[in-house]
């Protein structure tokens, strides 16, 4: 059963009414990196950046930002 880690930053930002640019400003993480997180385009996760984003959004439960999903055969 293949699994994929899905980053939910776009949804979290929409729920909170925060733009990617605003998050970059308050977190200190570069805007292009925020964009990669928000579009789930990252293949690796920088723990320092992830923690800065979590602190800026006052998130203490990583499950708010990350989902583990089962990948179907067609998505392999």
DRENTIVO-812719 format. One line per field, with one value per atom (N, C-alpha, C): residue number from 1; residue in three letters; atom name; x negated, y, z negated. Coordinates in Angstrom, 1 decimal. Each point is the difference from the previous one (the first is absolute). Last residue first. Layout:
REM DRENTIVO-812719
n	[NUM ...]
res	[ALA ...]
atom	[CA ...]
x	[X ...]
y	[Y ...]
z	[Z ...]
//
This chain:
REM DRENTIVO-812719
n	[76 76 76 75 75 75 74 74 74 73 73 73 72 72 72 71 71 71 70 70 70 69 69 69 68 68 68 67 67 67 66 66 66 65 65 65 64 64 64 63 63 63 62 62 62 61 61 61 60 60 60 59 59 59 58 58 58 57 57 57 56 56 56 55 55 55 54 54 54 53 53 53 52 52 52 51 51 51 50 50 50 49 49 49 48 48 48 47 47 47 46 46 46 45 45 45 44 44 44 43 43 43 42 42 42 41 41 41 40 40 40 39 39 39 38 38 38 37 37 37 36 36 36 35 35 35 34 34 34 33 33 33 32 32 32 31 31 31 30 30 30 29 29 29 28 28 28 27 27 27 26 26 26 25 25 25 24 24 24 23 23 23 22 22 22 21 21 21 20 20 20 19 19 19 18 18 18 17 17 17 16 16 16 15 15 15 14 14 14 13 13 13 12 12 12 11 11 11 10 10 10 9 9 9 8 8 8 7 7 7 6 6 6 5 5 5 4 4 4 3 3 3 2 2 2 1 1 1]
res	[UNK UNK UNK UNK UNK UNK UNK UNK UNK UNK UNK UNK UNK UNK UNK UNK UNK UNK UNK UNK UNK UNK UNK UNK UNK UNK UNK UNK UNK UNK UNK UNK UNK UNK UNK UNK UNK UNK UNK UNK UNK UNK UNK UNK UNK UNK UNK UNK UNK UNK UNK UNK UNK UNK UNK UNK UNK UNK UNK UNK UNK UNK UNK UNK UNK UNK UNK UNK UNK UNK UNK UNK UNK UNK UNK UNK UNK UNK UNK UNK UNK UNK UNK UNK UNK UNK UNK UNK UNK UNK UNK UNK UNK UNK UNK UNK UNK UNK UNK UNK UNK UNK UNK UNK UNK UNK UNK UNK UNK UNK UNK UNK UNK UNK UNK UNK UNK UNK UNK UNK UNK UNK UNK UNK UNK UNK UNK UNK UNK UNK UNK UNK UNK UNK UNK UNK UNK UNK UNK UNK UNK UNK UNK UNK UNK UNK UNK UNK UNK UNK UNK UNK UNK UNK UNK UNK UNK UNK UNK UNK UNK UNK UNK UNK UNK UNK UNK UNK UNK UNK UNK UNK UNK UNK UNK UNK UNK UNK UNK UNK UNK UNK UNK UNK UNK UNK UNK UNK UNK UNK UNK UNK UNK UNK UNK UNK UNK UNK UNK UNK UNK UNK UNK UNK UNK UNK UNK UNK UNK UNK UNK UNK UNK UNK UNK UNK UNK UNK UNK UNK UNK UNK UNK UNK UNK UNK UNK UNK]
atom	[N CA C N CA C N CA C N CA C N CA C N CA C N CA C N CA C N CA C N CA C N CA C N CA C N CA C N CA C N CA C N CA C N CA C N CA C N CA C N CA C N CA C N CA C N CA C N CA C N CA C N CA C N CA C N CA C N CA C N CA C N CA C N CA C N CA C N CA C N CA C N CA C N CA C N CA C N CA C N CA C N CA C N CA C N CA C N CA C N CA C N CA C N CA C N CA C N CA C N CA C N CA C N CA C N CA C N CA C N CA C N CA C N CA C N CA C N CA C N CA C N CA C N CA C N CA C N CA C N CA C N CA C N CA C N CA C N CA C N CA C N CA C N CA C N CA C N CA C N CA C N CA C]
x	[-0.5 -1.4 -1.0 5.0 -0.8 -1.4 3.3 0.0 -0.9 1.0 -0.9 -0.2 1.3 0.5 -0.9 -1.1 -0.1 0.6 0.9 -0.4 0.1 -1.2 1.1 -0.5 -0.9 -0.6 1.1 -0.8 0.8 -0.8 -0.9 -0.4 1.0 0.4 -0.6 -0.3 2.1 0.7 -0.6 -2.0 1.0 0.9 -3.5 -0.4 1.0 0.6 0.2 -0.3 -0.3 -0.7 0.1 0.5 0.4 -0.9 0.2 0.4 0.6 -2.1 1.4 0.6 -4.7 0.7 1.5 -2.7 0.0 0.7 -0.5 0.9 0.1 -3.1 1.4 1.0 -4.5 0.2 1.4 -1.4 0.2 0.3 -1.1 1.3 0.3 -4.3 1.1 1.4 -3.7 0.0 1.1 -0.6 0.6 0.0 0.3 -1.0 0.6 1.2 0.5 -1.1 0.8 -0.7 0.6 1.6 -0.3 -0.7 3.7 -1.3 -0.1 3.8 -0.9 -1.4 4.6 -0.4 -1.0 1.9 0.4 -0.3 -1.2 1.4 0.6 -4.7 0.7 1.5 -2.8 -0.2 0.8 0.0 0.8 -0.1 -2.7 1.4 0.9 -4.4 0.1 1.4 -1.1 0.0 0.2 -0.4 1.3 0.0 -3.2 0.1 1.3 -0.5 -0.2 0.2 0.9 -1.4 -0.4 4.4 -0.8 -1.4 3.3 0.0 -0.8 0.2 -0.4 0.0 1.6 -1.4 -0.5 4.6 -0.7 -1.5 2.6 0.1 -0.7 0.3 -0.9 0.0 3.1 -1.3 -1.1 4.9 -0.6 -1.4 4.6 -1.3 -0.6 4.3 0.0 -1.3 1.5 -0.4 0.0 1.1 0.8 -0.3 -2.7 1.3 0.9 -4.3 0.0 1.3 -0.4 -0.1 -0.1 0.1 1.3 -0.1 -4.0 0.9 1.4 -3.4 -0.2 1.0 -0.9 1.3 -0.1 -3.0 -0.1 1.3 -1.3 0.7 -0.1 -2.5 0.2 0.6 0.4 -0.5 0.3 -0.3 0.5 -0.6 1.0 -0.8 0.7 0.4 0.8 -0.9]
y	[6.2 -0.4 0.7 0.1 1.2 -0.3 -3.3 0.9 1.2 -3.3 -0.5 0.9 2.2 -1.1 -0.4 2.0 0.3 -1.1 2.0 -1.2 0.4 3.5 -0.6 -1.2 3.7 -1.2 -0.6 5.3 -1.2 -1.1 5.2 -1.1 -1.2 4.3 0.4 -1.2 -0.4 1.1 0.4 -3.2 -0.5 1.0 1.0 -0.1 -0.6 2.9 -1.4 -0.1 4.1 -0.9 -1.4 5.4 -1.4 -0.9 5.0 -0.4 -1.5 2.8 -0.3 -0.5 0.9 1.2 -0.1 -3.7 1.0 1.2 -3.4 -0.4 1.0 0.7 0.1 -0.3 -0.8 1.5 0.2 -4.5 0.5 1.6 -2.1 -0.5 0.6 0.9 0.7 -0.4 -2.5 1.4 0.9 -4.5 0.1 1.4 -1.6 0.6 0.2 -3.5 1.0 0.4 -2.2 -0.1 1.1 -0.4 -1.4 -0.3 4.1 -0.4 -1.5 2.6 -0.3 -0.5 1.7 -1.3 -0.5 4.5 -0.8 -1.5 3.1 0.2 -0.8 0.0 -0.7 0.1 2.4 -1.4 -0.9 4.7 -0.4 -1.5 2.0 -0.1 -0.5 0.9 -1.2 -0.2 3.9 -1.1 -1.4 4.1 -0.1 -1.2 0.0 0.6 -0.3 0.3 -1.0 0.6 2.1 0.1 -1.1 1.2 -1.2 0.1 3.5 -0.3 -1.2 1.4 1.1 -0.3 -3.2 0.2 1.1 -0.6 -1.1 0.1 2.9 0.4 -1.1 -0.9 1.2 0.4 -3.3 -0.5 1.1 0.9 -0.3 -0.6 -0.3 0.5 -0.3 -1.3 1.3 0.6 -4.4 1.1 1.4 -4.1 0.0 1.2 -0.7 0.4 0.1 -1.7 1.4 0.6 -4.7 0.7 1.5 -2.7 -0.1 0.8 -0.5 0.9 0.0 -2.9 1.4 0.9 -5.1 0.7 1.5 -4.6 1.2 0.8 -5.5 1.2 1.2 -5.1 1.0 1.2 -5.4 1.3 1.0 -5.8 1.1 1.3 -5.6 1.2 1.2 -5.5 1.2 1.2]
z	[9.0 -0.2 0.9 -0.1 -0.5 -0.2 1.2 1.1 -0.4 -3.3 1.0 1.2 -4.7 0.8 1.1 -5.0 1.4 0.8 -5.2 0.8 1.5 -4.1 0.9 0.7 -4.4 0.7 0.8 -1.8 0.1 0.6 -2.6 0.8 0.0 -2.4 1.3 0.9 -4.4 0.7 1.3 -2.9 0.8 0.7 -3.3 1.4 1.0 -4.6 0.4 1.5 -2.2 -0.9 0.3 2.2 0.1 -0.9 1.3 -1.3 0.1 3.5 0.1 -1.3 0.5 0.5 0.0 -1.2 -1.1 0.5 3.1 -1.1 -1.1 3.5 0.5 -1.1 -0.9 0.1 0.4 0.0 -1.3 0.0 4.1 -0.5 -1.4 1.8 0.7 -0.5 -1.6 -0.5 0.6 1.6 -1.3 -0.6 5.2 -0.9 -1.4 4.1 -0.9 -0.9 5.3 -1.3 -0.9 4.2 -0.1 -1.3 1.8 -0.6 0.0 1.5 1.0 -0.6 -1.6 -0.3 1.0 -0.7 1.2 -0.1 -3.5 0.2 1.2 -1.1 -1.0 0.3 2.8 0.2 -1.1 -0.4 1.1 0.3 -3.3 -0.5 1.2 1.0 -0.8 -0.5 2.4 0.9 -0.8 -2.6 0.7 1.0 -4.4 1.3 0.7 -5.3 1.0 1.3 -4.3 0.4 1.1 -2.3 -0.4 0.3 1.0 -1.5 -0.4 4.7 -0.8 -1.5 3.1 0.2 -0.9 0.1 -0.8 0.2 2.5 -1.4 -0.8 4.5 -0.2 -1.5 1.5 0.0 -0.3 -1.9 1.3 -0.2 -3.1 0.0 1.4 -2.4 0.7 0.1 -1.9 -0.9 0.7 2.3 -1.2 -0.9 3.8 0.4 -1.2 -0.7 0.3 0.4 -0.6 -1.3 0.2 3.9 -0.7 -1.3 2.4 0.7 -0.7 -1.7 -0.3 0.7 -0.5 0.0 -0.2 1.8 -0.7 0.2 0.3 0.7 -1.0 1.0 -1.0 0.7 1.3 0.4 -1.2 1.2 -0.7 0.5 1.5 0.1 -0.7 -0.5 0.0 0.0]
//
